[in-house]
Amino acid sequence: MLALRRHLTAGTPRSLSSWSATRPLLAPATRATAMLSHLLHGNEEVRAEVERTHSVQLAHDQSATQFQFHHLKPGTADEYVKHWTEYAARRREQSPPYSFHASFITLIGNLDTVVHITTYPSYQALETALLQEMDTADAALTRALTSSVEKRTSHVCREFAFWLPEDVEPSAHGIYELRSYLLRPGKLLEWGQEWRKGVEARRNYCTPIGAWFSQLGELNRVHHLWFYQNLEERRISRERAWELNAWANAVTRTVPLLDHLETSILRRIG
């Protein structure tokens, strides 16, 4: 992550008379509106810097990653996977503008849930893909696919700059752990600063696939995805990581920044 910069102004404080002479007076109603806006929304320059920090310093490029969660009706997983395989094949024939896609089904966690992770090189590419789905999707196949679904949710994320994944293609073998954190509002930057200190140490014991923070849909959400050969490898790698001060300290300092956290064990289906 790029270092955060503070913008400080220097100079000798001006007298009240010189300030009044150089600053135009506002009408009472205008002053009240300006004061209310400042209280509700904060200083414009500060808000612009916060937005710049989130979009530029936290993210390593301009890509956009869409997370979709399909919550299935119990007993319909096999039917869903069959229809999804056909649906995904048709999408690939249409040359969709995504650079990465993987689908998973939950083994431990919120059962009967399918997770689709799709990365696009830009927001424009994501929008193009959404329009393609509306214009060219096979109606009968779409109905068959969604007939197994009770609920669908999605949000769009950016990938963290400080945790670039290994060059590993997701495998149909082994397991994946998706850890999802809901941060307290306004704590993303602090969380990222602390978390990056322990990530490199943890990387020595398991394979990171990616880490993302949300920007559209549910906000203040962080996801990170890890690969293991099996649950035993996961257990061993986590025990070794806890022996490292960098990892233990990062966890200790970031837990107070969370409102909710959950973990799911997934299997790749596409």
BARO-526205 format. One record per residue (C-alpha): residue in one letter; x, y, z; residue number from 1. Coordinates in nm, 4 decimals, always signed. Last residue first. Layout:
BEGIN
['A', [X, Y, Z], NUM],
...
This chain:
BEGIN
['G', [-1.6205, -2.3753, -1.2368], 270],
['I', [-1.7133, -2.5869, -0.9369], 269],
['R', [-1.4326, -2.5037, -0.6910], 268],
['R', [-1.4946, -2.6207, -0.3350], 267],
['L', [-1.5430, -2.3768, -0.0494], 266],
['I', [-1.4781, -2.3491, +0.3233], 265],
['S', [-1.6492, -2.0428, +0.4649], 264],
['T', [-1.5373, -1.7879, +0.7241], 263],
['E', [-1.7275, -1.5204, +0.9083], 262],
['L', [-1.6609, -1.1810, +1.0599], 261],
['H', [-1.8744, -0.9049, +1.2088], 260],
['D', [-1.8353, -0.5502, +1.3397], 259],
['L', [-1.4594, -0.5399, +1.3008], 258],
['L', [-1.2065, -0.2719, +1.3986], 257],
['P', [-1.1420, -0.4299, +1.7404], 256],
['V', [-1.0140, -0.7448, +1.5568], 255],
['T', [-0.7516, -0.5432, +1.3686], 254],
['R', [-0.4930, -0.4850, +1.6409], 253],
['T', [-0.4849, -0.8396, +1.7783], 252],
['V', [-0.4807, -0.9916, +1.4296], 251],
['A', [-0.1861, -0.7790, +1.3172], 250],
['N', [+0.0020, -0.8486, +1.6427], 249],
['A', [-0.0346, -1.2253, +1.6048], 248],
['W', [+0.0828, -1.2136, +1.2432], 247],
['A', [+0.3901, -1.0020, +1.3074], 246],
['N', [+0.4734, -1.1928, +1.6259], 245],
['L', [+0.4988, -1.5236, +1.4409], 244],
['E', [+0.3975, -1.8409, +1.6281], 243],
['W', [+0.0388, -1.7789, +1.5200], 242],
['A', [+0.1455, -1.8431, +1.1602], 241],
['R', [+0.2630, -2.1930, +1.2456], 240],
['E', [-0.0738, -2.2818, +1.3976], 239],
['R', [-0.2521, -2.1403, +1.0930], 238],
['S', [-0.0391, -2.3436, +0.8529], 237],
['I', [-0.0971, -2.6668, +1.0461], 236],
['R', [-0.4750, -2.6300, +1.0621], 235],
['R', [-0.5053, -2.5347, +0.6955], 234],
['E', [-0.2913, -2.8308, +0.5922], 233],
['E', [-0.5255, -3.0544, +0.7920], 232],
['L', [-0.8297, -2.9006, +0.6234], 231],
['N', [-0.7055, -2.9998, +0.2765], 230],
['Q', [-0.4783, -2.8915, -0.0098], 229],
['Y', [-0.5186, -2.5323, +0.0961], 228],
['F', [-0.6063, -2.2126, -0.0962], 227],
['W', [-0.6856, -1.8737, +0.0559], 226],
['L', [-0.9424, -1.6046, -0.0298], 225],
['H', [-0.9751, -1.2644, +0.1348], 224],
['H', [-1.2914, -1.0563, +0.1535], 223],
['V', [-1.3475, -0.7121, +0.3081], 222],
['R', [-1.6848, -0.5386, +0.3467], 221],
['N', [-1.7130, -0.1734, +0.4518], 220],
['L', [-1.9880, -0.1250, +0.1921], 219],
['E', [-2.2607, -0.3628, +0.0767], 218],
['G', [-2.3359, -0.2776, -0.2864], 217],
['L', [-2.0568, -0.0891, -0.4579], 216],
['Q', [-1.7057, -0.0208, -0.3257], 215],
['S', [-1.6131, -0.3407, -0.1444], 214],
['F', [-1.2616, -0.4362, -0.0352], 213],
['W', [-1.0683, -0.7267, -0.1895], 212],
['A', [-0.8045, -0.9900, -0.1101], 211],
['G', [-0.6731, -1.2563, -0.3482], 210],
['I', [-0.5600, -1.6135, -0.4014], 209],
['P', [-0.3246, -1.6379, -0.1045], 208],
['T', [-0.1328, -1.9670, -0.0762], 207],
['C', [-0.0286, -2.0935, +0.2674], 206],
['Y', [+0.2592, -2.0937, +0.5172], 205],
['N', [+0.4992, -1.8247, +0.3971], 204],
['R', [+0.2099, -1.5918, +0.3100], 203],
['R', [+0.1329, -1.5544, +0.6798], 202],
['A', [+0.4525, -1.3548, +0.7350], 201],
['E', [+0.3826, -1.1327, +0.4364], 200],
['V', [+0.0288, -1.0704, +0.5567], 199],
['G', [+0.1136, -0.9600, +0.9089], 198],
['K', [+0.2145, -0.5989, +0.8480], 197],
['R', [-0.0443, -0.5596, +0.5691], 196],
['W', [-0.3222, -0.6087, +0.8213], 195],
['E', [-0.2332, -0.3042, +1.0297], 194],
['Q', [-0.2370, -0.0513, +0.7476], 193],
['G', [-0.5387, -0.2142, +0.5836], 192],
['W', [-0.7453, -0.2069, +0.9024], 191],
['E', [-0.6607, +0.1596, +0.9596], 190],
['L', [-0.7624, +0.2451, +0.6055], 189],
['L', [-1.0859, +0.0471, +0.6283], 188],
['K', [-1.1942, +0.1840, +0.9668], 187],
['G', [-1.4402, +0.4553, +0.8610], 186],
['P', [-1.7502, +0.2460, +0.9217], 185],
['R', [-1.6786, -0.0599, +1.1410], 184],
['L', [-1.5570, -0.3406, +0.9227], 183],
['L', [-1.7600, -0.6353, +0.7967], 182],
['Y', [-1.5160, -0.9196, +0.7417], 181],
['S', [-1.5403, -1.2100, +0.4993], 180],
['R', [-1.2963, -1.5023, +0.5015], 179],
['L', [-1.3199, -1.7307, +0.2005], 178],
['E', [-1.1256, -2.0512, +0.2550], 177],
['Y', [-1.0598, -2.2640, -0.0498], 176],
['I', [-1.0242, -2.6406, -0.0674], 175],
['G', [-0.8175, -2.8886, -0.2655], 174],
['H', [-0.8835, -3.0023, -0.6185], 173],
['A', [-1.0820, -2.8077, -0.8790], 172],
['S', [-0.7879, -2.5673, -0.8859], 171],
['P', [-0.7664, -2.1888, -0.8859], 170],
['E', [-0.4764, -2.0805, -1.1099], 169],
['V', [-0.1853, -1.9657, -0.8972], 168],
['D', [+0.0318, -1.6642, -0.9732], 167],
['E', [+0.0500, -1.5679, -0.6056], 166],
['P', [-0.1869, -1.2972, -0.4984], 165],
['L', [-0.1080, -0.9273, -0.4585], 164],
['W', [-0.1681, -0.8302, -0.0999], 163],
['F', [-0.0592, -0.4684, -0.0544], 162],
['A', [-0.2538, -0.3344, -0.3518], 161],
['F', [-0.5897, -0.4607, -0.2291], 160],
['E', [-0.8301, -0.5650, -0.5036], 159],
['R', [-1.1341, -0.3484, -0.5705], 158],
['C', [-1.4851, -0.4713, -0.4980], 157],
['V', [-1.8336, -0.4877, -0.6466], 156],
['H', [-2.1271, -0.6304, -0.4530], 155],
['S', [-2.3779, -0.9043, -0.5084], 154],
['T', [-2.6798, -1.0732, -0.3522], 153],
['R', [-2.9106, -1.3497, -0.4707], 152],
['K', [-3.1900, -1.5285, -0.2860], 151],
['E', [-3.3921, -1.8481, -0.3125], 150],
['V', [-3.2159, -1.9908, -0.6161], 149],
['S', [-3.2956, -2.3232, -0.7837], 148],
['S', [-3.5424, -2.1665, -1.0286], 147],
['T', [-3.2707, -1.9137, -1.1126], 146],
['L', [-3.0822, -2.1543, -1.3367], 145],
['A', [-3.3876, -2.2919, -1.5172], 144],
['R', [-3.5197, -1.9405, -1.5755], 143],
['T', [-3.1824, -1.8303, -1.7118], 142],
['L', [-3.1679, -2.1315, -1.9409], 141],
['A', [-3.5136, -2.0568, -2.0807], 140],
['A', [-3.4349, -1.6869, -2.1316], 139],
['D', [-3.0997, -1.7388, -2.3032], 138],
['A', [-2.8925, -1.4374, -2.2025], 137],
['T', [-2.8158, -1.2002, -2.4895], 136],
['D', [-2.9409, -0.8536, -2.3963], 135],
['M', [-2.9502, -0.8586, -2.0153], 134],
['E', [-2.6257, -1.0530, -1.9823], 133],
['Q', [-2.4559, -0.8316, -2.2364], 132],
['L', [-2.5583, -0.5201, -2.0423], 131],
['L', [-2.3974, -0.6575, -1.7263], 130],
['A', [-2.0817, -0.7459, -1.9202], 129],
['T', [-2.0540, -0.3959, -2.0653], 128],
['E', [-2.0927, -0.2474, -1.7172], 127],
['L', [-1.8115, -0.4657, -1.5876], 126],
['A', [-1.5889, -0.3676, -1.8810], 125],
['Q', [-1.6546, +0.0002, -1.8068], 124],
['Y', [-1.5712, -0.0576, -1.4396], 123],
['S', [-1.2303, -0.1793, -1.5497], 122],
['P', [-1.0208, -0.4914, -1.6165], 121],
['Y', [-1.3061, -0.7168, -1.5014], 120],
['T', [-1.2755, -0.9736, -1.2223], 119],
['T', [-1.5449, -1.2335, -1.1563], 118],
['I', [-1.5985, -1.4173, -0.8287], 117],
['H', [-1.9078, -1.6407, -0.8118], 116],
['V', [-2.0023, -1.7881, -0.4741], 115],
['V', [-2.2633, -2.0648, -0.4472], 114],
['T', [-2.4512, -2.1160, -0.1213], 113],
['D', [-2.6358, -2.4321, -0.0184], 112],
['L', [-2.4555, -2.4172, +0.3169], 111],
['N', [-2.3614, -2.0932, +0.4903], 110],
['G', [-2.0411, -2.2193, +0.6509], 109],
['I', [-1.8667, -2.5425, +0.5606], 108],
['L', [-1.8829, -2.7039, +0.2153], 107],
['T', [-1.9861, -2.3928, +0.0231], 106],
['I', [-1.9906, -2.3998, -0.3558], 105],
['F', [-1.7374, -2.2155, -0.5702], 104],
['S', [-1.7191, -2.0339, -0.9017], 103],
['A', [-1.4123, -1.8758, -1.0587], 102],
['H', [-1.3669, -1.5999, -1.3171], 101],
['F', [-1.0740, -1.3880, -1.4332], 100],
['S', [-1.0074, -1.1287, -1.7033], 99],
['Y', [-1.3674, -1.0403, -1.7845], 98],
['P', [-1.4861, -0.8812, -2.1078], 97],
['P', [-1.7312, -1.1555, -2.2120], 96],
['S', [-1.6327, -1.3403, -2.5288], 95],
['Q', [-1.9860, -1.4541, -2.6213], 94],
['E', [-1.8719, -1.8171, -2.6342], 93],
['R', [-1.7520, -1.7786, -2.2727], 92],
['R', [-2.1040, -1.6792, -2.1685], 91],
['R', [-2.2465, -1.9869, -2.3340], 90],
['A', [-2.0067, -2.2099, -2.1392], 89],
['A', [-2.1008, -2.0335, -1.8133], 88],
['Y', [-2.4716, -2.1025, -1.8716], 87],
['E', [-2.4105, -2.4703, -1.9459], 86],
['T', [-2.2017, -2.5140, -1.6303], 85],
['W', [-2.4580, -2.3103, -1.4341], 84],
['H', [-2.7418, -2.5389, -1.5425], 83],
['K', [-2.5616, -2.8515, -1.4172], 82],
['V', [-2.4382, -2.6751, -1.1016], 81],
['Y', [-2.7949, -2.5663, -1.0206], 80],
['E', [-2.9371, -2.9164, -1.0631], 79],
['D', [-2.6679, -3.0621, -0.8372], 78],
['A', [-2.7271, -2.7917, -0.5732], 77],
['T', [-3.1093, -2.8268, -0.5662], 76],
['G', [-3.1542, -3.0178, -0.2378], 75],
['P', [-3.2008, -2.7117, -0.0201], 74],
['K', [-3.3012, -2.4027, -0.2220], 73],
['L', [-2.9910, -2.2171, -0.3217], 72],
['H', [-2.8354, -1.8945, -0.1935], 71],
['H', [-2.6492, -1.7384, -0.4849], 70],
['F', [-2.3739, -1.5013, -0.3701], 69],
['Q', [-2.2180, -1.2846, -0.6393], 68],
['F', [-1.8861, -1.1058, -0.5901], 67],
['Q', [-1.7890, -0.8680, -0.8700], 66],
['T', [-1.4267, -0.7624, -0.9033], 65],
['A', [-1.3354, -0.4284, -1.0609], 64],
['S', [-0.9930, -0.3610, -1.2133], 63],
['Q', [-0.8294, -0.0186, -1.2070], 62],
['D', [-0.5049, -0.1285, -1.0424], 61],
['H', [-0.3372, -0.1940, -0.7047], 60],
['A', [-0.6255, -0.0693, -0.4917], 59],
['L', [-0.5679, +0.0833, -0.1475], 58],
['Q', [-0.3799, +0.3924, -0.2658], 57],
['V', [-0.5959, +0.4847, -0.5619], 56],
['S', [-0.9636, +0.4250, -0.4832], 55],
['H', [-0.9550, +0.4475, -0.1052], 54],
['T', [-0.6953, +0.7228, -0.0840], 53],
['R', [-0.8663, +0.9302, -0.3514], 52],
['E', [-1.1975, +0.9006, -0.1665], 51],
['V', [-1.0332, +1.0038, +0.1615], 50],
['E', [-0.8583, +1.2934, -0.0126], 49],
['A', [-1.1853, +1.4165, -0.1633], 48],
['R', [-1.3554, +1.3937, +0.1757], 47],
['V', [-1.0753, +1.5962, +0.3350], 46],
['E', [-1.0930, +1.8617, +0.0629], 45],
['E', [-1.4712, +1.8888, +0.0967], 44],
['N', [-1.4600, +1.9224, +0.4768], 43],
['G', [-1.7085, +1.6996, +0.6497], 42],
['H', [-2.0380, +1.5596, +0.5244], 41],
['L', [-2.2929, +1.6192, +0.7957], 40],
['L', [-2.1167, +1.8853, +1.0030], 39],
['H', [-1.9712, +2.0636, +0.7008], 38],
['S', [-2.3048, +2.0593, +0.5197], 37],
['L', [-2.4757, +2.2007, +0.8273], 36],
['M', [-2.2189, +2.4801, +0.8539], 35],
['A', [-2.2507, +2.5634, +0.4835], 34],
['T', [-2.6311, +2.5708, +0.5058], 33],
['A', [-2.6187, +2.7945, +0.8117], 32],
['R', [-2.3701, +3.0264, +0.6423], 31],
['T', [-2.5911, +3.0480, +0.3338], 30],
['A', [-2.8976, +3.1300, +0.5455], 29],
['P', [-2.7039, +3.3966, +0.7355], 28],
['A', [-2.5641, +3.5510, +0.4135], 27],
['L', [-2.1979, +3.4784, +0.3641], 26],
['L', [-1.9179, +3.7306, +0.4008], 25],
['P', [-1.6351, +3.7166, +0.1491], 24],
['R', [-1.2940, +3.6317, +0.2991], 23],
['T', [-1.0086, +3.8774, +0.2505], 22],
['A', [-1.1224, +4.1567, +0.4786], 21],
['S', [-1.2632, +3.9249, +0.7432], 20],
['W', [-0.9352, +3.7360, +0.7623], 19],
['S', [-0.7371, +4.0621, +0.7834], 18],
['S', [-0.9580, +4.1805, +1.0688], 17],
['L', [-0.9387, +3.8516, +1.2574], 16],
['S', [-0.5591, +3.8561, +1.2412], 15],
['R', [-0.3794, +3.6086, +1.0205], 14],
['P', [-0.1976, +3.3081, +1.1539], 13],
['T', [+0.1647, +3.2899, +1.0292], 12],
['G', [+0.2282, +3.0202, +0.7728], 11],
['A', [+0.2149, +2.6484, +0.7138], 10],
['T', [-0.0448, +2.4191, +0.5622], 9],
['L', [-0.0370, +2.0498, +0.6159], 8],
['H', [-0.1501, +1.7898, +0.3661], 7],
['R', [-0.0916, +1.4461, +0.5135], 6],
['R', [+0.0156, +1.1631, +0.2908], 5],
['L', [-0.0654, +0.7957, +0.3327], 4],
['A', [+0.2112, +0.5606, +0.2187], 3],
['L', [+0.1258, +0.3456, -0.0802], 2],
['M', [+0.0000, +0.0000, +0.0000], 1],
